[in-house]
Structures are given as C-alpha cells and as structure tokens.
C-alpha cells in the first residue's frame, strides 16, 4: 500500500514559506532553475513512496509538526516559479489567482516487488504555490482540479502544523496490474496568503 508521508509534506510546505520569502526579497525570475544540495526541507523530499502495481486503499500516516529552521537548498530537479522538467503540467494547471513558487519532479524508486515484474514508471512530484484565497477555497479549488484528472478525495489525518490537509488517490488498471497515484494537499495560512503544497507519486508522463 502506498503511504502518504505527511511529515514530508509539512517539511515541503515549510520550504515553500522560505522560498516565498526569498523570491519576494531577491526578485527571482520566472523559469529560473534552483540548484544546491538537497535537505530534508527541500521540495524534492516532499513526495510519497508508492508501489506502482499494488492494490487497496492507502493508509495515510499521522502528520507531525516541525520543519526547516532556515531556508533550504534545492537540487537540480527543482525549478523556481515554473514547472520542473518532467513535471506533468496538465496534472495541476495553475489557477489564475495563484502564484507558482516552485516545483520538482524526479523518478520514483521501484519497489522490490515491482522490480521483478514490468514496473510502471512513476515520478515523485511536488508543487508549491501561494494564493490569496481562503484556506477552504484553496482546498476546494485543488479538489476540483484533481478530480477533473480522475483523482478521488480520500481521508487524511489531521494537519498538525498545517492549517488544512487532504489527500487524493487515482487508480488505473493496466497490463502490469493496478497503478495507484497518490497526492497530498497541504495548506498553511500565514495571515496574508495561503501557501499550498501538492506532492506525491504519479505515473510518469
């Protein structure tokens, strides 16, 4: 069963907070790639680990508090203010009233079971954005976008450290069996805007 690593989502969202402050202060341009070493608070660590050919419903783990205490660095798989290379942009088209802060995409490691069979290529993705909408509106907007892509909203644990959190699952059947794609949406209200992180594991486009 895929596990929705909500602790990593919290760290990814905290990274978005630092990134938003950094880009606001130094005027980072659209489409600029970020580089550096990966830290536990980087956007690339905010992804789920999922078997690509498993069955059943995911069991989200409990969210935990905590996050980076300083601005994280980002590896070459991350991009600032644009979709990273390999990110399926049609998965989550950016709403007009939202600002894309950063994104990342990298191949998901295959599980031991998947290695023995013809595994479906999966990608770990993270998308960080800011919005002027209220928290419940951001969640509703994300739900509309993801359900339009075939995802179904599933229960998620209380968003400890976040203002709100929910999860989504898409199951498709193929020659290799069931393919499960899972995403967690977390929202942090900083008073002036809402910072949102969408991260998980999806089929490689």
C-alpha positions in Angstrom: 0.0 0.0 0.0 1.3 3.5 -0.8 1.9 5.6 2.3 1.3 9.3 2.2 4.3 10.7 4.0 2.6 13.7 5.6 5.6 14.5 7.7 7.5 15.2 4.5 4.6 17.3 3.2 4.9 19.5 6.2 8.6 20.0 5.5 7.9 20.7 1.9 5.3 23.3 2.7 7.6 24.9 5.2 10.2 25.1 2.4 7.6 26.9 0.3 7.3 29.5 3.0 11.0 30.1 3.0 11.1 30.1 -0.8 8.3 32.6 -1.0 10.1 35.0 1.3 13.3 34.5 -0.6 11.8 35.2 -4.0 9.9 38.2 -2.7 13.1 39.7 -1.3 15.5 39.0 -4.1 13.2 39.0 -7.2 13.9 35.6 -8.6 12.8 35.5 -12.2 10.3 33.1 -13.7 11.7 29.9 -15.0 15.0 30.0 -13.1 16.3 26.7 -12.0 17.5 26.3 -8.5 20.5 24.3 -7.5 22.3 23.1 -4.5 22.3 20.1 -2.1 19.1 18.5 -1.1 18.0 18.9 2.5 15.1 17.3 4.4 13.2 20.6 4.0 13.7 20.8 0.2 10.8 20.4 -2.1 12.2 17.2 -3.5 11.8 15.4 -0.2 8.0 16.1 -0.2 7.0 13.1 -2.2 5.3 9.8 -1.4 6.8 6.4 -1.8 4.4 4.2 -3.7 4.3 0.7 -5.3 3.3 1.3 -8.9 1.3 -2.0 -9.1 -0.3 -2.5 -5.8 -3.9 -2.8 -4.7 -6.1 -1.5 -1.9 -6.5 1.9 -0.3 -3.7 4.0 1.1 -3.2 4.4 4.8 -2.1 8.0 5.5 0.3 8.2 8.3 -0.1 10.8 11.1 1.2 14.3 10.4 3.9 15.6 12.6 4.9 19.1 13.5 8.3 20.6 12.6 10.1 21.8 9.6 13.3 23.5 8.5 14.5 26.4 10.6 16.4 28.0 7.8 15.9 28.5 4.0 16.6 25.1 2.4 18.6 24.5 -0.7 17.2 22.8 -3.8 18.7 20.2 -6.1 18.7 20.4 -9.9 15.4 18.5 -10.1 13.7 21.6 -8.7 12.6 24.7 -10.5 11.6 28.1 -9.2 8.4 29.8 -10.5 7.9 27.2 -13.2 7.1 23.5 -13.7 10.3 21.4 -13.3 11.4 19.3 -16.2 9.5 16.0 -16.1 6.6 17.5 -14.1 3.2 16.7 -15.8 1.9 20.3 -16.1 -1.5 19.1 -17.1 -1.8 17.3 -13.7 -2.4 20.6 -11.9 -2.9 23.6 -14.2 -2.1 26.8 -12.2 -5.2 28.8 -11.3 -5.2 32.4 -12.5 -5.3 33.7 -8.9 -2.4 31.6 -7.7 1.3 32.0 -8.0 3.6 29.1 -8.7 6.5 29.2 -6.2 8.5 26.1 -7.0 8.1 22.5 -8.3 10.2 19.3 -8.6 10.0 16.0 -10.4 12.2 13.0 -10.2 11.9 9.3 -10.9 10.3 7.3 -8.1 12.4 4.3 -6.9 10.8 1.0 -7.8 9.8 -1.3 -5.0 11.3 -4.8 -4.7 8.0 -6.4 -5.9 7.8 -4.1 -8.9 11.4 -4.8 -9.9 10.5 -8.4 -10.5 7.7 -7.5 -12.9 7.4 -5.0 -15.7 7.1 -1.9 -13.5 5.2 1.2 -14.5 7.4 4.3 -14.4 6.4 6.6 -11.6 7.5 10.2 -10.8 7.7 11.9 -7.4 6.4 15.4 -7.7 6.0 18.5 -5.5 4.2 21.7 -6.4 4.3 24.8 -4.2 2.1 27.7 -4.8 0.6 30.7 -3.0 -2.9 32.0 -3.1 -5.0 35.0 -1.9 -8.0 32.7 -1.4 -9.1 31.5 1.9 -8.0 28.1 3.1 -11.2 26.2 2.4 -11.3 27.8 -1.0 -7.8 26.6 -1.8 -8.7 23.1 -0.8 -11.9 23.2 -2.8 -10.0 24.5 -5.9 -7.4 21.8 -5.6 -10.2 19.2 -5.3 -11.9 20.5 -8.5 -8.6 20.4 -10.4 -7.6 16.9 -9.2 -11.0 15.2 -9.5 -11.1 16.5 -13.1 -8.0 14.5 -13.6 -9.6 11.3 -12.3 -8.5 11.5 -8.6 -10.8 10.8 -5.7 -10.6 12.6 -2.4 -9.7 10.3 0.5 -9.5 10.8 4.2 -6.3 12.2 5.6 -5.1 12.7 9.2 -5.4 16.0 11.0 -2.9 18.5 9.6 -0.7 19.0 12.6 1.4 22.1 11.8 -0.7 23.0 8.8 -4.0 24.9 8.6 -5.6 22.1 6.5 -4.7 18.9 4.7 -6.4 16.4 2.4 -5.4 13.5 0.2 -6.3 12.2 -3.3 -6.0 8.8 -5.0 -6.2 7.7 -8.6 -6.3 4.0 -9.5 -6.0 2.8 -13.1 -5.7 -0.7 -14.4 -3.1 -1.8 -17.0 -1.2 -4.9 -18.2 1.0 -4.7 -15.1 -2.0 -4.5 -12.8 -3.4 -1.6 -10.7 -1.4 1.6 -10.8 -2.0 3.8 -7.8 -1.2 7.5 -7.9 -1.5 9.5 -4.6 -1.2 13.1 -3.7 -1.4 15.1 -0.5 -2.5 18.7 -0.5 -1.5 20.8 2.5 -2.3 24.5 3.1 -0.6 26.9 5.6 -2.3 30.2 6.3 0.4 32.8 7.1 -2.1 35.6 7.6 -1.5 37.4 4.3 -1.8 34.5 1.9 -2.2 30.7 1.8 0.8 28.6 0.9 -0.1 25.3 -0.6 1.9 22.2 -1.3 0.7 19.4 -3.6 3.0 16.4 -3.6 3.0 12.7 -4.1 3.7 10.0 -6.7 2.1 9.9 -10.1 2.6 8.0 -13.4 5.5 9.3 -15.4 4.1 11.2 -18.4 
